[in-house]
Amino acid sequence: MEAYIQVVTTTEKRQDAEQIAKALVERRLAACAQIVGPIFSTYWWKDNIETAEEWQCLIKSKKSFYDEIEKAIKMLHPYETPEIIALPIVSGSNDYLEWLNDQLKSIDG
């Protein structure tokens, strides 16, 4: 079975999350991307505890596309060090996973 992932990134502005989501879907690096927010983050940055309102982008794709997704996010993301993490999709509806796979086929060779 193909390995699927959900990539997560956060942005300060909703428009930045929308731009990343649209670019990844247009390039067929992602079957879909959902934007959630605002969320509130607390984190260390340059020796200080920071808090921020952010927008979270949840990106569904194949594990084999991760490197291309990371590169695309870094090119589009305004943060110096953006959160880019991938979580495995360990199980899912066969119908959904088939749909996900079909959306990504054109660049899979």
C-alpha positions as CSV (number, residue, x, y, z in Angstrom):
1,M,0.0,0.0,0.0
2,E,1.2,3.5,-0.8
3,A,2.4,5.5,2.2
4,Y,0.3,8.7,2.8
5,I,1.1,11.7,5.0
6,Q,-0.4,14.8,6.4
7,V,2.0,17.7,6.3
8,V,1.5,20.5,8.8
9,T,2.7,24.1,8.6
10,T,1.5,27.3,10.3
11,T,1.5,30.9,9.1
12,E,0.9,34.3,10.6
13,K,-1.6,35.3,8.0
14,R,-4.5,33.4,6.5
15,Q,-3.5,34.6,3.1
16,D,-0.1,33.0,3.4
17,A,-1.7,29.6,4.3
18,E,-4.1,30.0,1.4
19,Q,-1.2,30.7,-1.0
20,I,0.7,27.6,0.2
21,A,-2.4,25.4,0.0
22,K,-3.3,26.6,-3.5
23,A,0.2,26.2,-4.8
24,L,0.6,22.6,-3.5
25,V,-2.8,21.5,-4.9
26,E,-2.2,23.2,-8.3
27,R,1.2,21.4,-8.6
28,R,-0.5,18.2,-7.6
29,L,1.9,17.8,-4.7
30,A,-1.2,17.7,-2.5
31,A,-4.7,16.2,-3.1
32,C,-6.1,18.7,-0.7
33,A,-5.1,21.2,2.0
34,Q,-7.3,22.5,4.8
35,I,-6.8,25.7,6.6
36,V,-7.7,25.9,10.3
37,G,-7.6,29.0,12.5
38,P,-6.9,31.1,14.0
39,I,-5.0,29.0,16.5
40,F,-2.8,30.3,19.3
41,S,0.8,29.1,19.6
42,T,3.3,29.4,22.4
43,Y,6.9,28.7,21.6
44,W,10.6,29.5,22.2
45,W,12.1,31.9,19.6
46,K,15.6,33.4,20.0
47,D,15.8,32.8,23.7
48,N,12.3,34.2,24.4
49,I,8.9,32.7,24.9
50,E,6.6,34.0,22.2
51,T,2.9,33.7,21.6
52,A,1.2,34.2,18.3
53,E,-2.1,33.9,16.5
54,E,-1.5,31.6,13.5
55,W,-3.3,29.7,10.7
56,Q,-2.6,26.0,10.4
57,C,-2.4,24.3,7.0
58,L,-3.1,20.5,6.9
59,I,-1.8,19.0,3.6
60,K,-2.7,15.5,2.4
61,S,-0.2,13.8,0.1
62,K,2.1,10.8,-0.5
63,K,5.2,10.2,1.6
64,S,7.2,10.1,-1.6
65,F,6.3,13.7,-2.3
66,Y,7.6,15.1,1.1
67,D,10.9,16.6,-0.2
68,E,9.1,18.5,-3.0
69,I,6.4,19.7,-0.6
70,E,9.0,20.9,2.0
71,K,10.9,22.7,-0.8
72,A,7.7,24.4,-2.1
73,I,6.6,25.5,1.4
74,K,10.1,27.0,2.2
75,M,10.0,29.0,-1.1
76,L,6.5,30.4,-0.3
77,H,6.6,30.7,3.5
78,P,7.5,34.1,5.1
79,Y,8.9,32.6,8.4
80,E,12.6,32.3,8.8
81,T,12.1,28.8,10.2
82,P,8.6,27.5,9.4
83,E,7.1,24.5,11.0
84,I,7.0,21.8,8.4
85,I,6.3,18.4,9.8
86,A,4.8,15.2,8.3
87,L,2.6,12.7,10.1
88,P,1.9,9.3,8.7
89,I,-1.7,8.5,7.8
90,V,-1.8,5.0,9.4
91,S,-5.3,4.2,8.2
92,G,-8.2,5.7,6.3
93,S,-11.3,5.0,4.2
94,N,-10.4,3.1,1.1
95,D,-12.5,5.4,-1.0
96,Y,-10.8,8.5,0.4
97,L,-7.3,7.1,0.0
98,E,-8.1,6.0,-3.6
99,W,-9.4,9.6,-4.3
100,L,-6.3,11.0,-2.7
101,N,-4.0,8.8,-4.8
102,D,-5.9,9.7,-8.0
103,Q,-5.4,13.4,-7.5
104,L,-1.6,12.9,-7.3
105,K,-1.1,10.5,-10.1
106,S,-0.2,13.0,-12.8
107,I,3.2,13.7,-11.3
108,D,3.9,10.2,-9.9
109,G,5.0,9.0,-13.3
